[in-house]
Amino acid sequence: MKKLILGLSLMFFTVQLTAQTMAFSVLEVKMKPFTQDNMTKAFEQVFEGVEMNKGGIVLERFTAGKRDGMTHRMVFMYTLGEKMIADEFWASDKNDAFWSKMGNYVEEWGNSYSGRILSWKEGDTDKTPQVHIWDIVPENSQTFKTAHDQIVSEFKAEFKDRVVGFGTYDVGLPNGASHWIALTGKDTQDHLMFYDEMQKKGRFVELLQARGDFELIKDFELKILKRM
C-alpha cells in the first residue's frame, strides 16, 4: 500500500490556483473505530515541518454520503510537472513509520483516483471546514466551466470565505464521474441556508441553467480535519 501511495500523482484547500495546472490524487480508507485521533496525530507528526512545493495534503472525514463504507480520505495536491515533496522524504524512516502506524488504524484501503483543478476560488477553510462535493458528468464540460466561472465572478460577496472549485477526474473515475464541483461551508446547516438563499436569486438560477445538462453521479460531505 505504501508503494501505491508513493506512486500516486500527488486537491485541495491549501494552494491558490495559478496559470500552472493543479492536480490531485485521493486515497480513501475505512478507519478502525476510535482511531481517528491517533491517525490525525500520526498525520501531523509525519508532515509537520515538511516543505511543500506548491502543493499540500489534506486529511478529511466523510460526514454524509460515504463511498462503500469508507470513513476518511487523504488528498494530495500538487502542480503538474513539479514534485510536491522531495524524494528524500518519501525514502525516509519518518515516512516509513507513518505508513506502518496507518496499518494499525486502517481497517480497509479504498479507492484512489486523480484529476485536475480547472477553476478555483480560494476561501477560509478555518471558517468553512465542511466540504460539499458533487460528482457529475456534464454534457459539455467547457460550457459548464464558463457558466461556473461566471457564477463565482458575479456572486463574490455571497461566496466570501467559501472555497468554490470545479475540475476533472482523469484516472480511476469514481462511479464513472468525469468532473466534480466543490463548495465549503461552516456545516450542513450553513450549506442548506446558503442554497436556500441563492436559489431565490433569479440571476443565480439563470447561470445554473446556463451550465447545460449534466448527470449527477453522487454527492457527499466531508469535514476537514487537518491541512499540511
C-alpha positions in Angstrom: 0.0 0.0 0.0 2.9 2.4 0.7 4.1 1.8 -2.8 0.6 2.7 -4.1 0.7 6.0 -2.2 4.2 6.9 -3.4 3.1 6.1 -7.0 0.1 8.3 -6.9 0.3 11.6 -8.7 0.3 13.8 -5.7 -6.5 18.5 -4.1 -7.5 20.9 -2.4 -7.8 23.7 0.1 -4.3 25.0 0.6 -2.9 26.2 -2.7 -4.1 29.2 -4.9 -4.7 28.1 -8.5 -2.3 29.9 -10.9 -1.5 29.7 -14.6 0.1 26.3 -13.9 -2.4 23.5 -13.7 -3.0 22.0 -10.3 -3.7 18.3 -9.9 -4.7 16.0 -7.1 -4.9 12.4 -6.0 -7.2 10.9 -3.4 -6.9 7.8 -1.3 -10.0 6.7 0.6 -9.8 4.5 3.8 -12.0 2.9 6.3 -10.6 3.6 9.8 -11.0 1.2 12.7 -13.4 2.5 15.4 -12.0 5.1 17.8 -8.7 5.6 15.9 -9.3 9.0 14.3 -7.4 10.9 16.9 -4.4 8.5 16.6 -4.5 8.8 12.8 -4.7 12.6 12.9 -1.7 12.8 15.4 0.4 10.5 13.1 -0.6 12.6 10.1 0.5 15.8 11.9 3.8 14.3 13.1 4.9 12.9 9.8 4.1 16.0 7.7 4.9 18.7 10.3 7.9 20.7 9.1 7.9 19.0 5.7 8.4 21.6 2.9 5.6 21.5 0.4 6.4 22.8 -3.1 3.3 24.5 -4.5 1.1 21.8 -3.0 -0.5 20.4 0.1 -2.0 17.4 1.8 -5.4 17.3 3.5 -6.9 14.8 5.9 -10.8 14.6 5.7 -13.6 12.6 7.3 -16.7 11.6 5.5 -19.8 13.0 7.2 -22.5 12.2 4.6 -22.7 10.1 1.5 -19.8 7.7 2.4 -18.4 5.7 -0.5 -18.6 1.9 0.1 -18.3 2.3 3.8 -15.1 4.4 3.7 -14.7 6.9 6.6 -11.8 9.1 5.7 -9.7 10.2 2.8 -6.3 11.8 2.2 -6.0 14.3 -0.6 -2.6 15.0 -2.2 -2.4 18.2 -4.3 0.5 19.4 -6.5 1.4 21.4 -9.5 1.7 19.5 -12.7 5.3 19.0 -13.7 6.7 19.7 -10.3 7.5 17.5 -7.3 5.3 18.3 -4.3 7.8 16.8 -1.7 11.5 16.0 -2.2 12.3 12.3 -2.9 14.3 12.2 0.3 11.2 12.5 2.4 9.4 9.5 0.8 12.5 7.4 1.4 12.9 8.5 5.0 12.4 6.5 8.2 9.8 9.1 9.2 7.6 8.3 6.2 8.1 4.5 6.7 7.0 4.9 10.3 3.8 6.8 9.3 2.6 4.1 6.9 3.4 1.4 9.5 1.2 3.2 12.0 -1.5 3.7 9.4 -1.6 -0.1 9.1 -2.7 -0.2 12.7 -5.5 2.2 12.2 -6.9 1.3 8.8 -9.5 -1.5 8.6 -9.8 -1.3 4.8 -8.0 0.6 2.0 -10.4 2.0 -0.5 -10.3 3.5 -4.0 -7.8 6.0 -5.3 -8.4 8.5 -8.1 -6.7 11.5 -9.6 -7.6 14.6 -11.6 -7.1 18.3 -12.3 -8.5 21.6 -10.9 -9.9 23.7 -13.7 -11.4 26.5 -11.6 -10.6 27.6 -8.1 -11.8 30.3 -5.8 -9.8 30.3 -2.6 -11.6 30.7 0.8 -11.0 30.4 4.5 -11.4 26.7 5.5 -10.9 27.5 9.2 -14.2 29.3 8.9 -15.7 26.9 6.4 -14.3 23.4 7.1 -17.3 21.4 5.8 -17.0 20.4 2.1 -19.9 19.5 -0.2 -18.8 17.7 -3.4 -20.9 16.8 -6.4 -19.6 14.1 -8.8 -21.0 14.7 -12.2 -20.8 14.1 -16.0 -21.5 17.3 -17.8 -22.9 17.2 -21.3 -20.4 19.9 -22.4 -17.6 20.5 -19.9 -16.5 23.8 -21.4 -20.0 25.3 -21.3 -20.3 24.1 -17.8 -17.0 25.7 -16.8 -17.8 29.0 -18.4 -21.1 29.3 -16.5 -19.5 28.1 -13.3 -16.8 30.8 -13.5 -19.4 33.4 -14.3 -21.4 32.4 -11.1 -18.3 32.7 -9.0 -17.4 36.1 -10.6 -20.9 37.6 -10.2 -21.5 36.4 -6.6 -18.2 37.2 -5.0 -19.8 38.6 -1.8 -22.1 35.6 -1.4 -19.1 33.2 -1.7 -17.0 35.1 0.8 -14.9 32.7 2.9 -16.1 29.7 0.8 -13.9 27.6 -1.4 -15.5 27.0 -4.8 -13.9 24.6 -7.2 -14.5 22.7 -10.4 -12.3 20.1 -12.1 -11.9 16.7 -13.6 -11.4 13.1 -12.7 -8.9 11.7 -15.1 -7.7 8.4 -13.5 -9.9 6.0 -11.6 -13.2 7.8 -12.3 -15.3 7.3 -9.1 -18.5 5.6 -10.1 -18.0 6.8 -13.7 -18.0 10.5 -12.8 -15.8 12.7 -15.1 -16.0 16.0 -13.2 -16.6 17.4 -9.7 -17.8 20.6 -8.1 -16.8 21.5 -4.5 -18.1 24.1 -2.1 -17.2 24.7 1.5 -19.3 26.0 4.4 -19.4 26.1 8.2 -21.6 22.9 8.4 -24.5 21.2 6.8 -27.0 23.7 8.2 -24.9 26.5 6.7 -24.9 24.8 3.3 -28.7 24.4 3.4 -29.2 28.0 4.3 -26.8 29.1 1.6 -28.6 27.1 -1.1 -32.0 28.4 0.1 -30.7 32.0 -0.2 -29.0 31.6 -3.6 -31.9 29.7 -5.3 -34.1 32.7 -4.6 -31.9 34.8 -6.9 -33.1 34.8 -10.5 -29.7 35.6 -11.9 -28.1 32.7 -10.0 -30.7 30.3 -11.3 -30.2 31.6 -14.8 -26.5 30.9 -14.6 -27.1 27.4 -13.1 -29.2 26.6 -16.1 -26.5 28.0 -18.5 -24.1 25.3 -17.4 -26.1 22.9 -19.5 -27.3 19.4 -18.8 -25.3 17.1 -16.6 -25.7 13.7 -14.9 -25.3 13.8 -11.1 -23.5 10.6 -10.1 -23.2 11.2 -6.4 -22.8 13.9 -3.8 -21.2 13.8 -0.3 -19.9 15.9 2.5 -16.5 15.9 4.3 -15.1 17.6 7.3 -11.5 18.9 7.0 -9.5 17.5 9.9 -6.0 18.7 9.1 -4.2 20.5 6.3 -0.4 20.4 5.8 
